[in-house]
Amino acid sequence: MTPMTGDIVRYRGKHGIHAVRAAIVTADIRTLDPLGVTSGNVPALDSPQHVHLWVFTPSEAGGFPEYNVPPGDGPGEWSPQPSARPLA
């Protein structure tokens, strides 16, 4: 899967119990603001598969940003949402 801005993905946390949370891609290699990167206001992406995310969390804050996130199933990585899942 090539990530695109607006895609909903799964993100596994880097800290604590490494909970899996829903996240939305806020920037990908095609939508990254080059002037923001040059000015230092936006982190660069290390590869076309890395993305910036807004991670949703069931807390008062509602979520948090994660930058330059690589693909995978491990802590601090994003993975595609399953396309279908069985109903309980």
Contacts in CASP RR format, 6 or more apart in sequence:
PFRMAT RR
TARGET T0000
AUTHOR 0000-0000-0000
METHOD contacts of the structure
MODEL  1
MTPMTGDIVRYRGKHGIHAVRAAIVTADIRTLDPLGVTSGNVPALDSPQH
VHLWVFTPSEAGGFPEYNVPPGDGPGEWSPQPSARPLA
1 71 0 8 1.000
1 80 0 8 1.000
2 48 0 8 1.000
2 49 0 8 1.000
3 9 0 8 1.000
3 25 0 8 1.000
3 28 0 8 1.000
3 49 0 8 1.000
3 51 0 8 1.000
3 71 0 8 1.000
3 78 0 8 1.000
4 25 0 8 1.000
4 28 0 8 1.000
4 30 0 8 1.000
4 31 0 8 1.000
5 25 0 8 1.000
5 26 0 8 1.000
5 27 0 8 1.000
5 28 0 8 1.000
5 30 0 8 1.000
5 31 0 8 1.000
6 24 0 8 1.000
6 25 0 8 1.000
6 26 0 8 1.000
7 24 0 8 1.000
7 25 0 8 1.000
8 22 0 8 1.000
8 23 0 8 1.000
8 24 0 8 1.000
8 25 0 8 1.000
8 81 0 8 1.000
9 22 0 8 1.000
9 23 0 8 1.000
9 24 0 8 1.000
9 25 0 8 1.000
9 51 0 8 1.000
9 53 0 8 1.000
9 78 0 8 1.000
9 79 0 8 1.000
9 80 0 8 1.000
9 81 0 8 1.000
10 20 0 8 1.000
10 21 0 8 1.000
10 22 0 8 1.000
10 23 0 8 1.000
10 78 0 8 1.000
10 79 0 8 1.000
10 80 0 8 1.000
10 81 0 8 1.000
11 20 0 8 1.000
11 21 0 8 1.000
11 22 0 8 1.000
11 23 0 8 1.000
11 53 0 8 1.000
11 55 0 8 1.000
11 66 0 8 1.000
11 69 0 8 1.000
11 76 0 8 1.000
11 77 0 8 1.000
11 78 0 8 1.000
12 18 0 8 1.000
12 19 0 8 1.000
12 20 0 8 1.000
12 73 0 8 1.000
12 74 0 8 1.000
12 75 0 8 1.000
12 76 0 8 1.000
12 77 0 8 1.000
12 79 0 8 1.000
13 19 0 8 1.000
13 20 0 8 1.000
13 21 0 8 1.000
13 55 0 8 1.000
13 75 0 8 1.000
13 76 0 8 1.000
14 75 0 8 1.000
14 76 0 8 1.000
18 74 0 8 1.000
18 75 0 8 1.000
21 55 0 8 1.000
21 56 0 8 1.000
21 57 0 8 1.000
22 55 0 8 1.000
22 56 0 8 1.000
22 81 0 8 1.000
23 53 0 8 1.000
23 54 0 8 1.000
23 55 0 8 1.000
23 56 0 8 1.000
23 66 0 8 1.000
23 78 0 8 1.000
24 53 0 8 1.000
24 54 0 8 1.000
24 56 0 8 1.000
25 51 0 8 1.000
25 52 0 8 1.000
25 53 0 8 1.000
25 78 0 8 1.000
26 51 0 8 1.000
26 52 0 8 1.000
26 53 0 8 1.000
26 54 0 8 1.000
26 65 0 8 1.000
27 33 0 8 1.000
27 42 0 8 1.000
27 45 0 8 1.000
27 51 0 8 1.000
27 52 0 8 1.000
28 45 0 8 1.000
28 48 0 8 1.000
28 51 0 8 1.000
28 52 0 8 1.000
29 45 0 8 1.000
29 47 0 8 1.000
29 48 0 8 1.000
29 50 0 8 1.000
32 42 0 8 1.000
32 44 0 8 1.000
32 45 0 8 1.000
32 52 0 8 1.000
33 42 0 8 1.000
36 42 0 8 1.000
37 43 0 8 1.000
37 44 0 8 1.000
42 52 0 8 1.000
43 52 0 8 1.000
43 67 0 8 1.000
43 68 0 8 1.000
44 68 0 8 1.000
45 51 0 8 1.000
45 52 0 8 1.000
45 68 0 8 1.000
46 68 0 8 1.000
46 70 0 8 1.000
47 70 0 8 1.000
49 70 0 8 1.000
49 71 0 8 1.000
50 68 0 8 1.000
50 69 0 8 1.000
50 70 0 8 1.000
50 71 0 8 1.000
51 68 0 8 1.000
51 69 0 8 1.000
51 78 0 8 1.000
52 65 0 8 1.000
52 66 0 8 1.000
52 67 0 8 1.000
52 68 0 8 1.000
52 69 0 8 1.000
53 65 0 8 1.000
53 66 0 8 1.000
53 67 0 8 1.000
53 69 0 8 1.000
53 78 0 8 1.000
54 63 0 8 1.000
54 64 0 8 1.000
54 65 0 8 1.000
55 63 0 8 1.000
55 64 0 8 1.000
55 65 0 8 1.000
55 66 0 8 1.000
56 62 0 8 1.000
56 63 0 8 1.000
57 63 0 8 1.000
57 64 0 8 1.000
66 76 0 8 1.000
69 76 0 8 1.000
69 77 0 8 1.000
69 78 0 8 1.000
70 76 0 8 1.000
70 77 0 8 1.000
70 78 0 8 1.000
71 77 0 8 1.000
71 78 0 8 1.000
71 79 0 8 1.000
72 78 0 8 1.000
72 79 0 8 1.000
73 79 0 8 1.000
END
